[in-house]
Amino acid sequence: MTDLTHSSHGSEAERNTLLIAYILHAIAPFTGGIVGLIAVIISHVKVRQTDNAFIRSHHSWLIRTFWWAVVFLVLAYATMILVVGFALYAAVAVWWLYRTIRGFISYGEKRVMPG
């Protein structure tokens, strides 16, 4: 009997590593972002080590989420004096939450993440 889960959705070790990266990413705001940095390092390493499209797409999703959040948070911080930074900070928080939840749901449903 062929194990389709292994072949089309990565090995159990790859899925577990991806789940750990998602969990670290999810708790990052409560740790000042430190574990988010650990999560993005894991994803940067693992995205290059897998040939599996499902695993690679999720690690790429986490990488893009992290780095775009950093860019927008720096912009939010820089514009706090203009008050617009507070709105930008809130928008980044909502966007980050959306991407994290969407990634978790797609992971659970074993769906490949977009682009």
HUJO-V75472 format. One record per pair of residues at least 4 apart in sequence whose ideal C-beta (glycine too) atoms are under 6 Angstrom apart, sorted by the first residue. I is the first residue (numbers start at 0). J is the second residue. D is the distance in Angstrom with one decimal. If there is no record, write none. Layout:
I;J;D, I;J;D
This chain:
3;7;5.5, 4;8;5.3, 5;10;5.8, 8;53;4.8, 8;109;5.0, 9;13;3.6, 9;14;5.3, 9;51;4.2, 9;53;5.8, 9;54;4.0, 13;49;5.8, 13;54;4.8, 16;45;5.8, 17;54;5.9, 17;57;5.4, 20;38;4.8, 20;41;4.8, 20;42;5.2, 20;61;5.7, 21;103;5.8, 23;34;4.6, 23;37;5.6, 23;38;3.7, 24;35;5.9, 24;38;4.4, 24;61;5.6, 25;99;5.4, 26;34;5.8, 27;32;5.4, 27;34;5.2, 27;35;3.0, 30;34;4.7, 35;65;6.0, 39;62;6.0, 39;65;4.2, 41;45;5.9, 42;46;5.8, 42;58;4.1, 42;61;4.6, 42;62;5.0, 45;58;5.3, 46;55;5.6, 46;58;3.9, 46;59;5.9, 49;54;4.6, 49;55;5.4, 52;56;6.0, 52;111;5.8, 53;111;5.3, 56;111;4.6, 56;112;4.1, 57;112;5.4, 60;102;5.4, 60;112;4.1, 63;67;5.9, 64;98;4.5, 68;72;5.9, 68;91;5.9, 68;95;5.1, 71;91;4.5, 72;91;5.7, 75;84;4.6, 75;87;4.0, 75;88;4.0, 78;83;5.0, 78;84;3.7, 79;84;3.6, 91;95;6.0, 97;101;6.0, 105;110;4.3, 105;112;5.7
